Amino acid sequence: MEKLAYVGPKPLISHRGIEFDKNQDDKFNYLPVLIELIKALDHDYFEDKQYTFLAHPQELTNTELMQNLSKYCPDLEDLIQKEFSKVDQHITDELKRVRESKTLDIEEKTVFENNLKIMHDYLIHFSVNQAVYTCALKKLAELVAKDHIDYINVPLFQKYAYVLHDLQAVLKDQKHPIDTQLDFIEKDEKVTARLRVINLV
């Protein structure tokens, strides 16, 4: 797989058909915002200083996306290849399981198999996007911990709040867990989201 690509929400595949879980969006959508946040935090800090970075996530070409992500995920190509192989194998195993099923009739097996084959590339892209997003999110968490960042303010756009919400989970799941609080602040008729670090060793 040479490039990342948006595919859509998480697919739910069965012998009944193909549905999409709209609550589980494709992480590809959030990569430009995540890259923007990493760039904003990735610099030297001086004590008792506040830093402002104007948020303007841009549409990135695939080349730009890969170049930026390569800086934060050094083994990016390797990561993509491993995820590709893992999902490809999972689909092969799932096809075998469907063929050997004692509960599905021939028609249901055929429908299920065809649905899996149709969605093969979609499933791979969806999982690869998720793996790459997780890698970059860990880099963002690493910067918060390393630089003892007290808080991050972002515009209240859905994608920024979504990334900060995911960042909370990663920070809490580290070897030395970091507690955070996500607040929404209204000032001068503008609403921002603030991720505040509660404990940082």
N, C-alpha and C positions, 0 to 999 in steps of 0.2 A: 504494500500500500504506500503510494508516494505522497498522498495528500490527505488532509483532513477535509471533511465535508459535512454540512448540515443535512440531517435526514428527517428529523421530526421527533415526536414524543415516543416514549417507550412502547414497543409493540407487545401485544398479548396474543400469542398464537396458539390455536387449538384446532381440533377436528371440526369445530363449529365455524371457524373463520378467523379473521384477523381484526383485532380491535386495537385502539391506542389509548394509553393512559395519559391523559392531558395534564395530570398532576406531576408527571415525571418528564419534564422537558429535556430536549437534547442539550447537553452541556456545551456543545459547540457555540450556542447562542451567547454564552457568558464569557467566552475566552477573551474577546477584546477588552471588556471591563476588567477582568482579572489581570490581564497584562498591564493595563493602565494603572491599576492599584499597586502592582509590584514596582513599576517604574517610579511611582510617586514616593514609595517608601525606601527604595534601594539607593541610599546615599549616606554620607556621613552626617552624624547628628551632634549637636552641641547642647549641653545641659540647659534646661529652662528656656528652650527656644520652641516656638511654634512654627510649623512649616505648612505652607499653603501650595497646593498644586491644582491648577485649573483642570477640571475633569472634562475631557473632550474625547471620549472613546471613538476611534475612527474605524471605518470599514477597512479591514486589512485584506490584502491579497493573500492567497495561500502561501506564497513564498515569504511574505512579511510575517505571517502568522507563525510559520515554521521557524524562521530566523529568530523571532522574539522568544518563542517557547524553548528553543535550543539553548538559550542563555540560562534559562531557569531549570530546565530538565536536561542535563548534560547527555543522558543516554536516551534521548527522545526517539531516535530511529529504532533502537533496541526495544524500547517500551512499546512502541507501536507494533513492531513485528511480533513480540511475545503475546500481546493482546489479540492480534489477528489470529495467531496460531491457536490460542486458547479458545476463542469463540468458534473458530472453524471446527476444532475438535469437538466442542460442546454440541454443535449442530449435527455433526456426524454421529455422535453418541445418541442424540435425541432421535434422529432418523432411525437408528437401529432399535431403540426402545419402542418407537411407534410400530415398526414392522413386526416386532415380537410381542406386541400387546395382545393380551387375551380378552380384553374388555371392549376393544374397538372392532367393528365389523370392517369388511374390505373397503367399502365406500368411505367410511370415516378415516381409515388409514390412508387412503389415497388423497383425501382432502388435506389431512394433517401434513403428509409428506410434501405435497405441492405447496402448501402455505409456507413451510419451512424453507423450501428451495427458493420460492419467490422472495422471501425476506432475508435470504442469506447475507447479501451485501449490506442491507439496511442494519441488520443485527450487529455486524462487524463494525460498521462506522459508528453506530450508537455507543458500543462498548469502548471502542478506541477513544472517542471523544471524551467519554467519562474518565478513562484512565489518564489521559493527558491533562484534563481539568484538575483531577485530584493531585497530580504531580505538581502542577503550578500552584495549587492552593496550599500545598505543604511548604512551598517556597515562601509564600506570603506569610504563613504562620511562623516560619523560621525567622523572617525579618522582624516580625512583631516581638518575638522572644529575644532575639539577639540584640536588638536596638532599644529594648525596654520602652516600647511605644505605649503611651498612656491611653490614647484614644485615636480613633479614625473617624472623621466627619465626611460624609458623602452626600451628594444630592439625593433627594428622595425619588429616585427612579427605581423601578422594580428590579432591574438587573443588579444595581449596586447593593440594594438591601438583600437580595438573594445571595450574592457572593459573601457578604458579611455574615449572613446567617449560617452559611456553610463553613465559613472560617471559624465561627464559634465552636462548631462540633470538632473541627480538626485541632484547635487549641486545647480543648478539654480532653482530647484523646491522646495527647502527647505523653511521653515518659514522665515529665514533670507537668501535670495538668495546669492549664491557665484558665481561670474563670473570667468570663466577660459578661457584659450586659449590653443589650441592643436597645437603644432608646430612640424615640422620634421627637425632635425638638422643633418647636415653631418659634420663629423670631423674624420680626419685620415682614410678616406675611409670607415667609418662606419656611418650608419644612425640610429638615435634613435628618438623616439617620446617623446616629453616633454609636460606634462600638467602643465601649469603655472597658479597659482592662482593670479587673478588680484585684487580682493577686498576681504578682509577677516576681519571681525570685531573682 
